[in-house]
Amino acid sequence: MSGEQKTEAKGEQAKGKLKETAGHLTGNDRLTAEGRAEQAKGDARQAKESVKDAFKR
């Protein structure tokens, strides 16, 4: 996994977690859902890069 892609994936996951937490604290269901979606996007990016790394070896 390239360093840049790994950083982007972790950034999306962290940003999503912050949004989800903010949504819970404020009672904003839309923000909570956006946070969960962003975390899932980061997870998917990380998984994709892991698969690519496995095939490179």
N, CA and C of each residue as an Amber inpcrd file, in Angstrom:
protein
   171
   0.8560000  -1.1710000   0.0000000   0.0000000   0.0000000   0.0000000
   0.8960000   1.2260000   0.0000000   0.6690000   2.1010000  -0.9470000
   1.5040000   3.2850000  -1.0140000   1.2110000   4.1880000   0.1790000
   2.2000000   4.9210000   0.5830000   2.0610000   5.7950000   1.7400000
   0.9720000   6.8350000   1.5640000   0.8650000   7.3730000   0.3690000
  -0.1330000   8.4070000   0.1010000  -1.5510000   7.8420000   0.1920000
  -1.7630000   6.6850000  -0.4090000  -3.0850000   6.0510000  -0.3790000
  -3.4700000   5.6540000   1.0440000  -2.4840000   5.1590000   1.7910000
  -2.7330000   4.7610000   3.1730000  -3.1290000   5.9800000   4.0110000
  -2.4550000   7.0720000   3.8070000  -2.7570000   8.3000000   4.5270000
  -4.1560000   8.8020000   4.1790000  -4.5130000   8.7560000   2.9070000
  -5.8430000   9.1910000   2.4920000  -6.9350000   8.3220000   3.1200000
  -6.7110000   7.0240000   3.1510000  -7.6940000   6.1020000   3.7290000
  -7.8660000   6.3760000   5.2210000  -6.7670000   6.5350000   5.9260000
  -6.8370000   6.8140000   7.3640000  -7.4840000   8.1690000   7.6210000
  -7.1940000   9.1440000   6.7620000  -7.8100000  10.4660000   6.8950000
  -9.3150000  10.4110000   6.7180000  -9.7690000   9.6520000   5.7300000
 -11.2120000   9.5050000   5.5150000 -11.8740000   8.8180000   6.7000000
 -11.2010000   7.8090000   7.2360000 -11.7590000   7.0990000   8.3790000
 -11.8720000   8.0270000   9.6000000 -10.8310000   8.8050000   9.8490000
 -10.8430000   9.7180000  10.9960000 -11.8790000  10.8200000  10.8170000
 -11.9350000  11.3810000   9.6150000 -12.9040000  12.4420000   9.3310000
 -14.3300000  11.9130000   9.4870000 -14.5600000  10.7010000   9.0320000
 -15.8700000  10.0800000   9.1650000 -16.2440000   9.8470000  10.6170000
 -15.2720000   9.4220000  11.4120000 -15.5330000   9.1830000  12.8360000
 -15.8840000  10.4950000  13.5330000 -15.1940000  11.5680000  13.1820000
 -15.5000000  12.8750000  13.7620000 -16.9140000  13.3260000  13.3970000
 -17.2760000  13.1540000  12.1330000 -18.6190000  13.5240000  11.6920000
 -19.6770000  12.7020000  12.4130000 -19.4240000  11.4050000  12.5300000
 -20.3900000  10.5330000  13.2010000 -20.5700000  10.9540000  14.6610000
 -19.4660000  11.2240000  15.3460000 -19.5280000  11.6410000  16.7450000
 -20.2460000  12.9750000  16.8880000 -19.9380000  13.9130000  16.0060000
 -20.6130000  15.2060000  16.0430000 -22.1130000  15.0430000  15.8090000
 -22.4670000  14.1600000  14.9020000 -23.8710000  13.8920000  14.6330000
 -24.5880000  13.3180000  15.8380000 -23.9180000  12.4110000  16.5450000
 -24.5070000  11.8300000  17.7560000 -24.6940000  12.9020000  18.8270000
 -23.6770000  13.7420000  18.9970000 -23.7350000  14.7600000  20.0440000
 -24.8190000  15.8060000  19.7910000 -25.0170000  16.1460000  18.5250000
 -25.9980000  17.1740000  18.1870000 -27.3690000  16.6000000  17.8520000
 -27.4520000  15.2950000  17.7400000 -28.7250000  14.6740000  17.3720000
 -29.0370000  14.8040000  15.8930000 -28.0200000  15.0310000  15.0800000
 -28.1790000  15.2050000  13.6410000 -27.9640000  13.8580000  12.9440000
 -29.0700000  13.2290000  12.5690000 -28.9880000  11.9020000  11.9380000
 -28.2870000  11.9400000  10.5880000 -28.4590000  13.0150000   9.8320000
 -27.8300000  13.1250000   8.5130000 -26.3040000  13.1640000   8.6560000
 -25.8210000  13.9300000   9.6220000 -24.3780000  14.0290000   9.8410000
 -23.8070000  12.6890000  10.3150000 -24.5530000  12.0010000  11.1530000
 -24.1360000  10.6760000  11.6150000 -24.0110000   9.7180000  10.4350000
 -24.9950000   9.7350000   9.5500000 -24.9730000   8.8600000   8.3690000
 -23.8230000   9.2140000   7.4360000 -23.5710000  10.5010000   7.2510000
 -22.4450000  10.9230000   6.4090000 -21.1260000  10.4240000   6.9870000
 -20.9980000  10.4950000   8.2970000 -19.7840000  10.0260000   8.9570000
 -19.5760000   8.5420000   8.7540000 -20.6380000   7.7710000   8.9040000
 -20.5330000   6.3260000   8.6930000 -20.1610000   6.0030000   7.2540000
 -20.7520000   6.7270000   6.3190000 -20.4570000   6.5020000   4.9020000
 -18.9980000   6.8340000   4.5960000 -18.5060000   7.9100000   5.1800000
 -17.1210000   8.2980000   4.9320000 -16.1450000   7.2700000   5.5220000
 -16.4810000   6.7330000   6.6770000 -15.6550000   5.6840000   7.2680000
 -15.6370000   4.4520000   6.3740000 -16.7840000   4.0950000   5.8530000
 -16.8720000   2.9340000   4.9650000 -16.0520000   3.1480000   3.6980000
 -16.0690000   4.3620000   3.1940000 -15.2800000   4.6860000   2.0030000
 -13.7830000   4.5160000   2.3020000 -13.3600000   4.9820000   3.4650000
 -11.9600000   4.8140000   3.8670000 -11.5950000   3.3590000   4.0490000
 -12.4970000   2.5800000   4.6350000 -12.2630000   1.1500000   4.8130000
 -12.1200000   0.4510000   3.4620000 -12.9870000   0.8110000   2.5280000
 -12.9480000   0.2030000   1.2000000 -11.6510000   0.5520000   0.4720000
 -11.2190000   1.7920000   0.5930000  -9.9690000   2.2060000  -0.0520000
  -8.7870000   1.4360000   0.5310000  -8.7910000   1.2660000   1.8530000
  -7.7150000   0.5490000   2.5020000  -7.7120000  -0.9220000   2.0700000
  -8.8770000  -1.5320000   1.9820000  -8.9770000  -2.9280000   1.5560000
  -8.4990000  -3.0890000   0.1170000  -8.8750000  -2.1610000  -0.7390000
  -8.4570000  -2.2150000  -2.1450000  -6.9370000  -2.1620000  -2.2610000
  -6.3340000  -1.2750000  -1.5140000  -4.8780000  -1.1460000  -1.5630000
  -4.1840000  -2.3780000  -0.9990000  -4.7670000  -2.9900000   0.0110000
  -4.2050000  -4.2170000   0.5780000  -4.2390000  -5.3570000  -0.4390000
  -5.3280000  -5.4510000  -1.1950000  -5.4350000  -6.4770000  -2.2340000
  -4.4070000  -6.2260000  -3.3300000  -4.2490000  -4.9680000  -3.7210000
  -3.2560000  -4.6480000  -4.7450000  -1.8620000  -5.0220000  -4.2750000
  -1.5580000  -4.7540000  -3.0080000  -0.2460000  -5.1020000  -2.4580000
  -0.0200000  -6.6060000  -2.4510000  -1.0790000  -7.3610000  -2.1410000
  -0.9620000  -8.8130000  -2.0980000  -0.6380000  -9.3790000  -3.4760000
  -1.2010000  -8.8110000  -4.5320000  -0.9420000  -9.2950000  -5.8750000
   0.4220000  -8.8530000  -6.4050000   0.9780000  -7.8030000  -5.8500000
   2.3040000  -7.3510000  -6.2760000   3.3970000  -8.3160000  -5.8140000
   3.1270000  -9.0070000  -4.7360000   4.1460000  -9.9050000  -4.1610000
   4.1160000 -11.2270000  -4.7700000
